Amino acid sequence: MVKQELLDMLRCPNCVQEREGLLAYYQEYWLICQDCDRKYPIVEDIPVMLIDEGDKWVDTGKADLPVPPPPMK
């Protein structure tokens, strides 16, 4: 589980320069940007905050996100 202090500090790397980039914690495995809807997986309690990773899931609805996320390649 990701600590709340870390979640409070994290912002979407795609949005943070122009918008707030606030992230919503979803099912203990995902962070979802409230501005651009990119989804960042949490793997072994570590948020993967890479724009390319968020791009992979931007068109996937919340209900369709795999829990847990697939292993990273």
C-alpha positions in Angstrom: 0.0 0.0 0.0 1.3 3.4 -0.9 1.6 5.9 2.0 -0.8 8.8 2.0 2.1 11.3 2.3 3.4 10.1 -1.0 0.0 10.2 -2.7 -0.4 13.8 -1.5 2.8 14.9 -3.2 2.4 13.1 -6.5 1.1 14.8 -9.6 0.6 13.7 -13.2 3.9 14.3 -15.0 2.0 15.2 -18.2 -0.2 17.9 -16.6 1.7 19.3 -13.7 3.3 22.2 -15.8 -0.1 23.6 -17.0 -2.7 22.2 -14.6 -3.0 20.7 -11.2 -2.5 17.1 -12.3 -4.2 15.8 -9.2 -4.3 12.0 -9.0 -7.1 9.8 -7.6 -6.1 6.6 -5.9 -8.0 3.7 -7.4 -8.3 0.1 -6.0 -4.8 0.3 -4.5 -3.2 -0.4 -7.9 -3.8 2.8 -10.0 -3.4 6.5 -9.9 -5.8 8.3 -12.3 -5.2 11.9 -13.4 -8.2 14.1 -12.8 -7.2 16.4 -15.7 -6.1 14.2 -18.6 -7.4 10.7 -17.4 -4.0 9.0 -17.8 -3.8 6.0 -15.6 -0.5 5.1 -13.8 -0.1 1.6 -12.4 1.2 0.9 -8.9 3.6 -2.1 -9.1 4.9 -3.6 -5.8 3.7 -0.5 -3.9 5.7 1.8 -6.3 3.8 4.3 -8.5 5.0 4.1 -12.1 4.8 7.8 -13.0 6.1 7.6 -16.6 4.0 9.5 -19.2 4.5 6.6 -21.7 3.0 4.3 -19.1 0.0 6.6 -18.5 -0.5 6.9 -22.3 -1.0 3.1 -22.5 -4.1 3.3 -20.3 -5.6 6.7 -21.2 -8.4 5.1 -23.3 -9.1 2.3 -20.8 -12.1 3.0 -18.5 -11.7 2.7 -14.8 -13.9 -0.4 -14.6 -11.7 -2.1 -17.3 -8.3 -1.5 -15.6 -6.7 -4.8 -14.7 -6.3 -5.4 -11.0 -3.4 -5.9 -10.3 -1.7 -4.3 -13.3 0.2 -6.5 -15.7 3.9 -6.9 -15.1 6.1 -4.2 -16.7 8.3 -5.2 -19.6 
